Amino acid sequence: MQDISINDTKRICEVVKDKYGYDFTNYAMSSFKRRINRVMEIKKISTIDNLLAMIKNNQIAKDEFLHEITVNVTELFRDPSFWRALKQVIPNLFLNQQKIRIWHAGCSSGEEAYSMLIVLEEMGLLDKVEIIASDIDKCILEKAKSGRIQIRKMDINEKNYIRYNNNGDIRKYFQYEKEYAVFDLELLKRVSFREINLVNAVPFTKCDLILCRNVMIYFNQQLQKDVIRLFHESLFMYGYLAIGSKESIIWSDVAGKFLVVNQEEKIYKKYKD
């Protein structure tokens, strides 16, 4: 692994912003350096100067670069205890309205959105929900839209679902092919997939529930503050926010505008504008 200096990261961020229009300045630099090293390894690039030259000369496509820089690690019903807790919250979203909107921010390859579809289907609420799933990575969004999961990954997905729902069988939501399990495409039609960059996003609609789990761990504290503020502005009053188990809103300037619903599972409720 090449030793990448602070000055190197600044140079890379400047060139990437100028060439691709994406600002990685406020990403967690330890993670950013690891991903840069991954790009250099895949492309067999020996120096930072060579990397910068390849970006400038269009030898690395924007979508290809973003796909390697962003981290895409996810599972169906990841952290089953979270999904059990969320299931208890969902009925509260319908106390004063017939329809709700859910936003999965940083949806990666789609497993979290698939999980939500299953939960709502089993609760008999799917017809009352609009689901938006977004990511910065166009390639990973295409994968999410396809509903395809490699067979070898289904073992952990099935185990997570059993831990969430002891009596269920997740296989009924998939068609199994040689190498892939394909998620129920009729259910998948309920999701609107969008390319959204949280670094410079603005509130595009009001939501009743926002999930952004295990995304902000790759941001520095300033960017985390900005994103939490974005989510606050994007929520209806008394809407809910769910973040990752290792993430926090405590240092955000809008932290005091949320109530803690479940501290262990990091579920919050907006109660002030």
C-alpha positions as CSV (number, residue, x, y, z in Angstrom):
1,M,0.0,0.0,0.0
2,Q,1.4,3.4,-1.0
3,D,1.9,6.0,1.7
4,I,-0.4,8.8,0.7
5,S,0.3,12.1,2.4
6,I,-2.1,14.9,3.5
7,N,-0.9,16.9,0.5
8,D,-1.6,14.0,-1.8
9,T,-5.2,13.7,-0.6
10,K,-5.7,17.4,-1.1
11,R,-4.3,17.2,-4.7
12,I,-6.5,14.2,-5.4
13,C,-9.6,15.9,-4.0
14,E,-9.0,19.0,-6.1
15,V,-8.5,17.1,-9.3
16,V,-11.5,14.8,-8.7
17,K,-13.7,17.8,-7.9
18,D,-12.6,19.7,-11.0
19,K,-12.9,16.7,-13.3
20,Y,-15.9,14.8,-11.9
21,G,-17.7,17.4,-9.9
22,Y,-17.6,15.4,-6.6
23,D,-16.1,16.8,-3.5
24,F,-14.4,14.2,-1.2
25,T,-12.7,16.9,1.0
26,N,-14.9,16.0,4.0
27,Y,-14.7,12.2,3.7
28,A,-12.9,10.4,6.5
29,M,-9.3,10.5,5.1
30,S,-8.3,7.1,6.5
31,S,-11.0,5.4,4.5
32,F,-10.4,7.7,1.4
33,K,-6.7,6.7,1.4
34,R,-7.6,3.0,1.5
35,R,-10.0,3.4,-1.5
36,I,-7.4,5.4,-3.5
37,N,-4.9,2.6,-2.9
38,R,-7.5,0.2,-4.2
39,V,-8.0,2.2,-7.4
40,M,-4.2,2.3,-7.9
41,E,-3.9,-1.4,-7.3
42,I,-6.7,-2.3,-9.7
43,K,-5.3,0.1,-12.4
44,K,-1.7,-0.9,-11.7
45,I,-0.8,2.8,-11.1
46,S,2.5,3.3,-9.3
47,T,2.4,7.0,-8.3
48,I,0.0,9.7,-7.2
49,D,1.2,11.8,-10.1
50,N,0.3,9.0,-12.6
51,L,-3.1,8.6,-11.0
52,L,-3.8,12.4,-11.3
53,A,-2.7,12.3,-14.9
54,M,-5.0,9.4,-15.7
55,I,-8.0,11.2,-14.1
56,K,-7.2,14.4,-16.0
57,N,-6.8,12.6,-19.3
58,N,-10.1,10.6,-19.0
59,Q,-8.3,7.3,-18.6
60,I,-10.4,6.6,-15.6
61,A,-14.2,7.1,-16.1
62,K,-16.1,9.0,-13.5
63,D,-18.5,6.1,-12.8
64,E,-15.7,3.6,-12.5
65,F,-13.8,5.9,-10.1
66,L,-16.8,6.5,-7.9
67,H,-17.7,2.8,-7.8
68,E,-14.2,2.0,-6.4
69,I,-14.0,5.0,-4.0
70,T,-17.4,4.4,-2.3
71,V,-17.8,1.5,0.1
72,N,-20.6,-0.9,-0.6
73,V,-21.1,-3.3,2.2
74,T,-24.7,-4.4,3.0
75,E,-27.0,-7.3,3.8
76,L,-30.6,-8.1,3.9
77,F,-31.9,-7.4,7.5
78,R,-28.5,-6.2,8.6
79,D,-28.6,-6.0,12.4
80,P,-31.8,-7.9,12.8
81,S,-32.5,-6.2,16.2
82,F,-32.7,-2.9,14.4
83,W,-35.4,-4.2,12.1
84,R,-37.4,-5.6,15.0
85,A,-37.2,-2.2,16.7
86,L,-38.2,-0.4,13.4
87,K,-41.2,-2.6,13.0
88,Q,-42.5,-1.3,16.3
89,V,-42.0,2.3,15.1
90,I,-43.6,2.0,11.6
91,P,-47.3,2.0,12.8
92,N,-46.7,5.4,14.5
93,L,-46.0,6.9,11.0
94,F,-49.7,6.3,10.1
95,L,-51.3,7.8,13.2
96,N,-52.2,11.0,11.4
97,Q,-52.0,10.1,7.7
98,Q,-52.9,7.4,5.2
99,K,-49.7,7.5,3.1
100,I,-46.0,7.9,4.0
101,R,-42.7,8.4,2.3
102,I,-39.5,6.6,3.2
103,W,-36.0,7.6,2.0
104,H,-33.1,5.1,2.0
105,A,-30.0,7.4,1.7
106,G,-26.9,5.6,0.6
107,C,-28.8,2.5,-0.4
108,S,-25.7,0.7,-1.9
109,S,-26.8,-2.5,-3.8
110,G,-30.3,-2.3,-2.5
111,E,-30.6,-4.9,0.3
112,E,-31.8,-2.4,2.9
113,A,-34.6,-1.3,0.5
114,Y,-35.5,-4.9,-0.2
115,S,-35.7,-5.5,3.5
116,M,-38.0,-2.6,3.9
117,L,-40.3,-3.9,1.1
118,I,-40.5,-7.3,2.9
119,V,-41.3,-5.7,6.3
120,L,-44.1,-3.5,4.8
121,E,-45.5,-6.3,2.7
122,E,-45.7,-8.5,5.7
123,M,-47.4,-5.7,7.7
124,G,-49.9,-5.2,4.9
125,L,-48.8,-1.6,4.5
126,L,-46.9,-1.6,1.2
127,D,-49.7,0.1,-0.7
128,K,-49.5,3.0,1.6
129,V,-45.8,3.8,1.2
130,E,-43.6,5.6,-1.3
131,I,-40.0,4.4,-1.1
132,I,-37.0,6.4,-2.5
133,A,-33.6,4.8,-2.5
134,S,-30.5,6.8,-3.4
135,D,-26.8,6.5,-3.8
136,I,-23.8,8.4,-5.3
137,D,-22.7,5.4,-7.2
138,K,-24.5,5.0,-10.5
139,C,-23.1,1.4,-11.0
140,I,-24.3,0.2,-7.7
141,L,-27.8,1.7,-8.3
142,E,-28.1,-0.3,-11.5
143,K,-27.3,-3.4,-9.5
144,A,-29.9,-2.4,-6.9
145,K,-32.5,-2.0,-9.6
146,S,-31.8,-5.5,-10.9
147,G,-32.7,-7.2,-7.7
148,R,-29.8,-9.7,-8.2
149,I,-27.8,-11.0,-5.3
150,Q,-25.0,-13.5,-5.6
151,I,-26.1,-16.9,-4.3
152,R,-23.1,-17.1,-2.0
153,K,-24.3,-14.1,-0.1
154,M,-27.8,-15.5,0.6
155,D,-26.7,-17.6,3.5
156,I,-26.1,-14.6,5.8
157,N,-29.2,-12.9,4.4
158,E,-31.4,-15.9,5.3
159,K,-29.8,-16.1,8.8
160,N,-30.5,-12.4,9.3
161,Y,-34.1,-12.8,8.3
162,I,-34.6,-15.8,10.7
163,R,-33.2,-13.7,13.5
164,Y,-35.6,-10.9,12.6
165,N,-38.6,-13.2,12.0
166,N,-38.4,-16.7,13.6
167,N,-41.3,-18.0,11.6
168,G,-40.5,-16.7,8.2
169,D,-38.8,-18.0,5.0
170,I,-37.1,-15.2,3.0
171,R,-36.6,-17.5,0.0
172,K,-40.2,-16.9,-1.1
173,Y,-39.2,-13.4,-2.1
174,F,-36.6,-14.6,-4.6
175,Q,-36.3,-16.6,-7.8
176,Y,-33.1,-18.7,-7.7
177,E,-30.9,-18.9,-10.7
178,K,-27.5,-20.6,-11.1
179,E,-25.4,-17.8,-9.7
180,Y,-28.0,-15.3,-8.4
181,A,-31.1,-14.9,-6.3
182,V,-33.4,-12.4,-7.9
183,F,-35.6,-10.3,-5.6
184,D,-39.3,-10.2,-6.4
185,L,-39.5,-7.7,-9.2
186,E,-43.1,-6.8,-8.6
187,L,-42.2,-5.6,-5.1
188,L,-39.1,-3.9,-6.4
189,K,-41.2,-1.7,-8.7
190,R,-42.3,0.1,-5.6
191,V,-38.9,1.7,-5.2
192,S,-37.8,4.8,-7.0
193,F,-34.0,4.7,-7.3
194,R,-32.2,8.0,-7.6
195,E,-28.6,9.2,-7.9
196,I,-28.1,11.7,-5.0
197,N,-24.8,12.9,-3.6
198,L,-25.2,13.7,0.1
199,V,-22.2,16.0,0.0
200,N,-24.2,18.7,-1.9
201,A,-27.7,17.5,-1.7
202,V,-30.6,19.8,-0.9
203,P,-34.0,18.7,0.5
204,F,-35.9,17.4,-2.5
205,T,-39.0,16.2,-0.8
206,K,-40.4,15.8,2.7
207,C,-40.2,12.3,4.2
208,D,-41.7,10.5,7.2
209,L,-38.8,8.1,7.7
210,I,-35.2,8.4,6.6
211,L,-32.7,5.6,6.9
212,C,-29.0,6.4,6.5
213,R,-27.1,3.5,8.2
214,N,-23.4,3.0,8.1
215,V,-22.8,5.7,5.5
216,M,-21.7,8.6,7.7
217,I,-18.8,6.6,9.3
218,Y,-17.0,7.5,6.0
219,F,-17.5,11.2,6.6
220,N,-15.6,13.6,8.8
221,Q,-17.4,15.4,11.6
222,Q,-18.3,18.5,9.5
223,L,-19.9,16.5,6.7
224,Q,-21.8,14.4,9.3
225,K,-23.2,17.7,10.7
226,D,-24.2,18.9,7.3
227,V,-25.9,15.6,6.4
228,I,-27.8,15.4,9.7
229,R,-29.0,19.0,9.0
230,L,-30.1,17.9,5.6
231,F,-32.1,15.0,7.0
232,H,-33.7,17.2,9.6
233,E,-34.9,19.6,6.9
234,S,-36.1,16.7,4.8
235,L,-38.3,15.2,7.5
236,F,-41.9,16.1,8.3
237,M,-42.5,17.1,11.9
238,Y,-42.6,14.0,14.0
239,G,-40.8,12.0,11.3
240,Y,-38.2,9.4,12.1
241,L,-34.4,9.1,11.4
242,A,-32.4,5.9,11.7
243,I,-28.6,5.8,11.5
244,G,-25.9,3.2,11.9
245,S,-25.0,1.6,15.2
246,K,-21.6,3.3,15.3
247,E,-22.9,6.7,14.2
248,S,-24.2,9.6,16.3
249,I,-26.1,12.8,15.9
250,I,-24.9,14.1,19.3
251,W,-22.5,16.8,17.9
252,S,-24.9,18.1,15.3
253,D,-26.4,21.5,15.8
254,V,-29.8,20.0,15.3
255,A,-29.4,17.2,17.7
256,G,-31.6,19.0,20.2
257,K,-34.4,18.9,17.7
258,F,-34.7,15.1,17.8
259,L,-36.0,12.9,20.5
260,V,-34.3,9.6,21.2
261,V,-36.7,6.8,20.3
262,N,-34.3,3.9,20.7
263,Q,-30.7,4.7,21.8
264,E,-29.3,1.2,21.2
265,E,-30.7,1.0,17.6
266,K,-30.1,4.7,16.9
267,I,-33.7,5.7,16.0
268,Y,-34.7,9.3,16.5
269,K,-37.8,11.4,16.1
270,K,-37.9,15.0,14.9
271,Y,-40.0,17.2,17.2
272,K,-38.7,20.7,16.4
273,D,-38.2,22.6,13.1
